[in-house]
Amino acid sequence: MFNGARILVAPLDWGLGHASRCVPIIRALLEHGAMPVIGADKGPLALLREEFPQLDHVRIPGMEVRYAKGRSQAWAMAKQFPAMLRQVRKEHVLFEKIRHEFRLDVVISDQRFGMRSAGLPSVLVTHQLFPFAPFAQGFARRINRRHIDRFDLCWVPDHEEAPGLSGALSHEVNMPANARFIGPLSRFAGERSAADGPKYRVVAVISGPEPQRSLLESAVRFQLKKIEGSHLIISGKLGSDEVREGDIRTMGHLNADKLYSAMKNAVLIIGRTGFSTLMDLDAIGRGALLVPTPGQAEQEYLGRLHHAAGVHRIQEQHRLDISAELADPPPSFPPKQNSSAFLPALYELARLIALRRNTIPTSA
């Protein structure tokens, strides 16, 4: 399909979720004849290089966003908003250099608005067509829409039928003309075996910006010390050493197969209401105890949405009670993901590449 097209895949580096959902994109590109190039930094770059050690890669510095310690993120985000806009401009300048150095045919940007060019097909991956913001939401949505419209295609990783996994974040009337639903993206999609590996009573998968990541890890660890059984904490800190404390095993990261097995076999899964977590749970057919990041408007909305749906259990971080959920764990359900939903978007991208190649002079 892609005839050796060189495609940069560049995820946002706020935690590991954006990188993990790029794994199935890269797999699909390889399966259909593309030559992906990984563009990321720090933990996301390490994750994708571990999954695809054979691929070219380039370091694309990101912005280290920090949350507030309290239950409101409005002031913390307001202070960092100008830096976020500057980061978009920096990324765009850097990308214009990268595209020539790596002889790119396409860029697929997961929530990095600066990774695009008018000179070649550019794809944005986002579920935030209508984002929630802790302040000035109308203004934030106008800026967001302006960025989306600059891309040739906008891939929405969710079920097309409302409410999907993202609800009002991507299922509204005034959809961007370039938006295409491609189905949820999870590195756990497809047939897998969960028979191997140790069995844990509780598996907690924790990621995201500090200090809220550490606050949740500390709260989970404190309660797990009092709960019988063997437990696993995935801290999201790639490169950190494995630590055993009584019956609690803490690891920075697990590859897709081992993490799938650990989550599938757990009595209880704990995580944030981050969208990538919701897609992973959708792929393995498991309900979970989910804890929205305090004051993070999107995660709090997704918590309300999925609490009403009854699939997952939602608790506030300052009222975390793991024992209560272990007494009556969330149910399992048939996985809902359909990989064929992605194929039309891939064919459309292949047509854009072919069209561009046909318009480039042979002497170029």
C-alpha positions in Angstrom: 0.0 0.0 0.0 2.7 2.5 1.0 5.5 1.4 -1.3 8.3 2.3 1.1 7.0 5.7 2.1 9.0 7.2 5.0 6.5 8.2 7.6 7.5 10.1 10.8 5.3 9.1 13.8 5.6 11.7 16.6 3.7 11.3 19.9 3.2 14.0 22.6 5.3 13.3 25.6 2.9 13.9 28.5 3.3 10.5 30.1 3.4 7.3 28.0 -0.2 7.1 26.8 0.4 8.9 23.5 3.4 6.8 22.7 1.6 3.5 23.6 -1.3 4.3 21.2 1.2 4.9 18.4 2.3 1.3 18.7 -0.6 -0.1 16.6 -0.2 2.8 14.1 3.4 1.8 13.5 2.5 -1.9 13.3 -0.1 -1.1 10.7 2.3 1.1 8.7 4.9 -1.7 8.7 2.3 -4.3 7.7 1.3 -2.2 4.6 4.8 -1.5 3.3 5.8 1.8 4.9 9.1 2.7 6.5 8.2 4.5 9.8 10.6 6.8 11.6 10.1 7.4 15.4 10.1 11.0 16.6 9.9 11.4 20.4 11.8 12.2 23.5 12.6 10.6 26.9 10.1 8.0 28.1 8.0 7.9 24.9 11.1 7.5 22.8 12.4 4.7 25.0 9.0 2.9 24.8 8.8 3.0 21.1 12.5 2.1 20.6 11.9 -0.9 22.8 8.9 -2.0 20.7 10.6 -1.2 17.3 14.4 -1.4 17.8 14.9 -1.8 14.0 13.4 1.6 13.1 15.2 4.9 12.5 14.5 7.5 15.2 15.0 11.2 15.9 14.9 13.0 19.2 12.2 15.7 19.3 12.3 17.6 22.6 9.0 18.2 24.3 7.8 20.4 27.0 7.7 19.1 30.6 4.2 20.0 31.8 3.7 20.0 35.6 0.4 19.7 37.4 -0.5 21.4 40.7 -0.5 19.3 43.9 -4.1 20.4 44.8 -7.5 19.6 43.2 -7.4 22.5 40.7 -5.1 22.7 37.7 -6.5 26.0 36.3 -3.6 28.2 37.5 -0.9 25.7 36.7 -2.2 25.3 33.2 -2.7 29.1 32.7 0.9 29.7 33.7 2.2 27.2 31.2 -0.2 28.0 28.3 2.2 30.6 26.7 5.0 28.1 26.8 2.8 25.5 25.1 2.1 27.9 22.2 5.8 28.6 21.9 6.5 24.9 21.9 4.2 24.5 18.9 6.2 27.1 16.9 9.6 25.5 18.0 8.4 22.0 16.8 7.2 23.4 13.5 10.7 24.9 12.8 12.4 21.7 13.9 10.1 19.6 11.7 11.0 21.6 8.6 14.6 20.5 9.2 13.7 16.9 10.1 11.6 16.3 7.0 14.5 17.0 4.7 17.1 15.2 6.7 15.0 12.0 6.9 13.5 12.4 3.4 10.0 12.1 4.8 6.9 11.5 2.7 4.3 11.9 5.6 4.1 12.9 9.2 1.7 11.4 11.7 1.6 13.6 14.8 -0.1 12.4 17.9 -1.3 15.7 19.6 1.9 17.6 18.6 0.4 20.6 16.6 3.8 21.8 15.4 4.7 18.5 13.6 3.2 19.4 10.2 4.1 20.9 6.9 2.2 22.4 3.9 4.7 20.6 1.7 3.7 17.0 2.5 0.7 15.1 3.8 0.3 15.7 7.6 -2.0 13.7 9.9 -3.0 14.6 13.4 -4.1 11.9 15.8 -6.4 13.2 18.5 -9.6 12.4 20.4 -9.8 16.1 21.6 -11.8 17.7 18.9 -13.8 19.6 21.5 -11.4 19.7 24.5 -12.4 20.5 28.1 -10.2 23.2 29.7 -9.8 24.4 33.3 -10.2 28.0 32.1 -11.3 29.9 28.9 -12.7 26.8 27.3 -14.3 28.6 24.3 -10.9 30.3 23.5 -9.0 27.0 23.9 -11.4 25.2 21.6 -11.0 27.9 18.9 -7.2 27.6 19.0 -7.5 23.8 19.0 -9.8 23.8 15.9 -7.5 26.2 14.1 -4.6 23.7 14.7 -6.7 20.7 13.6 -7.7 22.5 10.3 -4.0 22.9 9.3 -3.6 19.2 8.9 -4.6 17.2 5.8 -6.3 14.5 8.0 -7.4 14.2 11.6 -7.6 10.6 12.8 -9.9 10.2 15.8 -9.0 7.0 17.7 -12.5 6.1 18.9 -15.6 4.2 18.0 -17.7 6.3 15.5 -20.9 5.6 17.2 -21.6 8.0 20.1 -20.6 8.2 22.9 -17.7 5.9 22.1 -15.0 6.1 24.7 -14.5 9.9 24.5 -18.1 11.1 24.6 -18.4 14.8 23.9 -14.7 15.2 23.4 -15.1 13.9 19.8 -18.8 13.2 19.2 -20.4 16.6 18.4 -22.3 18.0 15.5 -19.7 20.5 14.2 -17.0 18.0 13.3 -13.9 19.1 11.4 -14.1 18.3 7.7 -10.8 16.4 7.9 -11.8 14.2 10.8 -12.0 10.4 10.4 -12.9 7.9 13.1 -10.3 5.1 13.0 -11.4 3.0 16.0 -9.6 2.9 19.3 -5.8 2.4 19.3 -4.3 -0.1 21.7 -1.1 -2.0 21.7 -3.1 -4.9 23.2 -5.4 -5.2 20.2 -5.4 -8.6 18.4 -5.3 -12.2 19.6 -3.0 -12.6 22.6 -2.5 -15.2 25.3 -2.6 -14.3 29.0 -1.6 -17.7 30.3 2.1 -16.9 31.0 3.6 -14.9 33.8 2.9 -14.2 37.5 -0.6 -13.6 38.7 -1.3 -10.4 40.7 -4.2 -9.5 42.8 -3.9 -5.8 42.0 -2.2 -4.2 39.0 -1.8 -0.5 39.1 -0.7 1.3 35.9 0.3 4.9 36.7 1.6 7.5 34.3 1.2 11.2 33.6 2.8 14.5 34.7 4.2 15.1 38.1 3.5 15.6 40.9 0.1 13.9 40.5 1.7 10.8 39.2 3.8 10.4 42.4 0.8 11.3 44.6 -1.3 8.5 43.2 1.5 6.0 43.3 2.1 6.8 47.0 -1.6 6.5 47.8 -1.9 3.1 46.0 1.3 1.8 47.7 0.1 2.8 51.2 -3.2 0.9 50.8 -1.6 -2.1 49.1 0.7 -2.7 52.0 -2.5 -3.6 54.0 -4.1 -5.8 51.4 -3.2 -9.5 51.2 -1.9 -11.0 48.0 0.8 -10.2 45.4 0.5 -6.8 43.7 2.2 -5.0 40.8 2.7 -1.2 40.3 3.8 0.0 36.9 5.2 3.5 37.7 5.6 4.7 34.1 9.2 5.7 34.8 11.1 3.9 32.1 14.7 3.0 33.2 13.9 2.9 36.9 15.0 -0.2 38.8 12.6 -2.9 39.9 11.8 -2.7 43.6 10.2 -5.3 45.8 8.6 -4.2 49.1 6.9 -7.1 50.8 4.2 -8.3 48.4 4.4 -5.2 46.2 6.5 -5.3 43.1 7.2 -2.0 41.4 8.5 -1.7 37.8 8.9 1.3 35.6 7.6 -0.4 32.5 6.6 -3.8 31.0 6.5 -4.6 27.3 3.1 -5.1 25.7 2.8 -8.9 26.0 3.8 -9.0 29.7 1.6 -6.0 30.6 -1.4 -7.5 28.8 -0.9 -10.8 30.7 -0.6 -9.0 34.1 -3.7 -6.8 33.5 -5.8 -9.6 32.0 -5.1 -11.9 35.0 -5.4 -9.3 37.7 -8.3 -9.4 40.2 -8.4 -5.6 40.1 -6.8 -3.0 37.7 -6.1 0.5 38.8 -5.3 3.5 36.5 -6.1 7.0 35.6 -9.1 7.9 33.4 -6.6 8.8 30.6 -7.9 8.1 27.2 -5.1 5.6 26.3 -5.9 3.7 29.4 -9.6 3.5 28.4 -8.6 2.2 25.0 -6.4 -0.5 26.5 -9.1 -1.6 28.8 -11.5 -1.6 25.9 -9.1 -3.9 24.0 -8.7 -6.4 26.8 -12.3 -6.4 27.9 -11.7 -5.4 31.5 -13.4 -3.0 33.9 -11.1 -1.2 36.3 -10.9 1.2 39.2 -10.1 4.5 37.6 -8.9 7.7 39.4 -9.1 11.0 37.5 -6.2 13.4 38.0 -7.6 16.0 40.3 -8.5 19.2 38.5 -7.8 17.7 35.1 -11.0 18.6 33.2 -10.8 15.9 30.6 -10.1 13.1 33.0 -12.8 14.3 35.4 -15.3 14.4 32.5 -14.3 10.9 31.3 -14.7 9.7 34.9 -18.3 10.9 35.0 -19.0 9.4 31.5 -17.7 6.0 32.3 -19.2 5.9 35.8 -22.6 6.5 34.3 -21.9 3.7 31.8 -21.3 1.3 34.6 -18.2 -0.4 33.0 -15.6 1.1 35.3 -15.6 2.2 38.9 -14.5 5.8 39.5 -13.0 7.1 42.7 -11.6 10.5 43.7 -7.9 10.4 44.5 -8.4 11.8 48.1 -11.1 9.2 48.7 -9.3 6.2 47.3 -10.5 2.9 48.7 -9.0 -0.1 47.0 -10.4 -2.7 49.5 -13.9 -1.6 48.7 -13.4 -2.4 45.0 -11.7 -5.7 45.7 -14.7 -6.9 47.6 -16.8 -6.5 44.3 -14.4 -6.1 41.4 -15.6 -4.5 38.1 -16.8 -7.0 35.5 -15.1 -8.2 32.4 -16.8 -7.7 29.0 -16.2 -8.8 25.4 -13.5 -6.7 23.7 -15.1 -4.2 21.3 -12.3 -3.1 19.0 -12.3 -3.8 15.3 -9.0 -3.3 13.4 -10.8 -3.0 10.1 -12.0 0.5 11.1 -8.4 1.7 10.5 -8.1 0.5 6.9 -10.1 3.2 5.1 -7.9 5.9 6.8 -4.8 4.1 5.7 -6.0 3.8 2.1 -6.8 7.5 2.1 -3.4 8.4 3.4 -1.8 6.1 0.7 -3.8 8.0 -2.0 -2.5 11.4 -0.6 1.1 10.1 -0.8 0.6 8.8 -4.4 -0.9 12.1 -5.4 2.0 14.1 -3.9 4.5 11.8 -5.6 2.8 12.3 -9.0 3.0 16.1 -8.6 6.7 16.2 -7.8 8.9 16.9 -10.9 11.1 13.9 -11.7 14.2 16.1 -11.5 13.4 17.0 -7.9 
